[in-house]
Amino acid sequence: MSKSEFALEFQRRTMRFAVDVIRFSAKLPDRAEFWDIRRQLVRSASSVAANYRAACRAQSRAAFVAKLSIVEEEGDESAFWLEVLDQMKTRENDELKRLHVEVEEIVRIVVKSKKTAKSNSGKPSSNSTFDTRHSTFK
C-alpha cells in the first residue's frame, strides 16, 4: 500500500471512529453527569479525524509530526472518556469496548507514524507528505 493509499484509508478510519462515537454518544442517558462527558468525548473523537486530515495536508515533515502529536493527544483523551464511561457502567456495553479498542489501535498507528516521520527527518521530502487530492466526503 502506498503512502497516499494508507493516508486515505486512515482518514476514512478516523472519520468512521468520529461518526461512531457521535452515534454512541447520542445513546447515552440524558442526565447531567453525562452531559460533559458526551461533549468532551465527541470533541476529542472528532478532533482525531480532523487533525489527521490536516496532517495529510502538512507542508513540511515538522508540521506533519506536530499534527500527528495532536491526533495522539486527542485519541488518548477519547480513550480516557471511554474509560470513564466504562467505570460508570451499569451493564456491559460491546460498542463501548469496540470504540475503546479502535481508538487504542488508532493511537498506536499514529505513534508509529510519528516515529517513522522523525527517523526520516534527514531525508529530502516534497512539500506535502501525502497526496491530498482525495476526500472521504461522498
Residue pairs with C-beta under 8 A, 6 or more apart in sequence:
1 9
3 129
3 130
3 131
4 130
4 131
4 134
7 56
7 129
7 130
7 131
8 131
8 134
8 136
10 52
10 109
11 49
11 52
11 53
11 56
11 134
11 136
12 136
13 106
14 48
14 49
14 52
14 53
14 71
14 106
15 49
15 136
17 45
17 48
17 49
17 99
17 102
17 103
17 106
18 45
18 46
18 48
18 49
18 50
20 95
20 99
20 102
21 41
21 42
21 45
21 46
21 78
21 99
22 42
22 45
22 46
24 95
24 96
24 99
25 38
25 41
25 42
28 34
28 37
28 38
28 85
33 88
37 81
37 84
37 85
40 77
40 81
41 78
41 81
41 82
41 85
44 74
44 75
44 77
44 78
44 81
45 74
45 78
45 103
47 70
47 71
47 74
48 71
48 74
48 75
48 78
48 103
48 106
51 67
51 70
51 71
51 74
52 67
52 68
52 71
52 110
53 136
54 67
55 63
55 64
55 67
55 68
55 71
55 129
56 128
56 129
56 130
56 132
57 128
57 132
58 64
58 66
58 67
58 128
58 129
59 127
59 128
60 125
60 127
61 117
61 120
61 121
61 125
61 129
62 121
64 117
64 129
65 114
65 117
65 118
68 110
68 113
68 114
68 117
69 114
71 106
71 110
72 107
72 110
72 111
72 114
75 103
75 106
75 107
75 110
76 107
78 103
79 100
79 103
79 104
79 107
82 96
82 99
82 100
82 103
83 100
85 93
85 96
86 93
86 96
86 97
86 100
89 96
117 129
